[in-house]
């Protein structure tokens, strides 16, 4: 098997863009620090965010642009400030592409990556918490509880297809004793999520 990233005969590599997103859980377990960075031969940009747990409300967003093609790009440094106080939910980035002459498509793209990864980090944190609270909990049981909190995961991808095997197994799973009490918390959290989303 050939390496897809190696140039083939006659090809000439023109650019490479690297992105990295790191999400840290702060001491106390009530906030995430997100650092998203992008570099290519022309751009070098970084976004730092503080996001509350479990609400995923954005407490702080700062942007840095150590490398830009034109000094005028620096005018877009504050283009994400209006998102402070909002929650990381589906549709949050809708409308950012219309920032036009006041925005930066690269910062918007990097912000989207940061948001996607903070939701992934929350899932990792949730899995660790459930494993600690319910030793021996399996994947189907874990996702049954996750779906109480985020029912909109259903049909969000092929794995979570409503009529697919994984969701069927998840629905059939019996949660560990004591886990049912999380359902009320999930209902309350999801109601708040829907209020913010609409």
C-alpha positions, 0 to 999 in steps of 0.5 A: 500500500502506498502512502497517500501523503507522499507525492506520486510521480510528476506531482509537486506538493504546493501546500500543507495545512496543519490543525491541532485542537487541544481541550483541557479540563481545568481543576474543579472539573467545571471548565474546559480550556480549548486551544485551536491552532492552524498553520500553513505556508501563509497563515498561523492562527490560534483561538483560545476559549474557556467553556463552562461544563456541563452547559458548554457556555462560552465564557471567553474567546481570544484570537491570535494571528501570528502569521497573516498574508496581509496586515489588514487581516488583523482587523478580524481579531475580534470577529468572534467576540459576539459568541461569548455567552453563547452555548456550543450547540448545533447551529452556533456558527450559522451566520458567521460566514456572513461576517464578510469584510469584518471577519476571517474565514480561517478563524471561523473555520478554526472556531468550528473545529474548536467547538466540535472538539470541545463536544468530543472532550465533553463525551470523553469526560462523561465516559470517564465519569460514568466509568468511575460511578458505574464500574463495568459499564459497557459502551451501549449502556454509556451511550444510552445515558449519553442519548438522554442528554443529547437525543439529537445525536440520533441520525447525526451520522451513519453510526447513530442512524435511528434504525441502525444496529448501534442505536438498536443495541443502545436502546435495548441496553439496561443501565446500571442500578442508580443510573436512572436518576440521571434521566431527570438531570438530562431532561432539565439540561436538554430543555435548557439546550432547546431554549438556547437553540431556538 
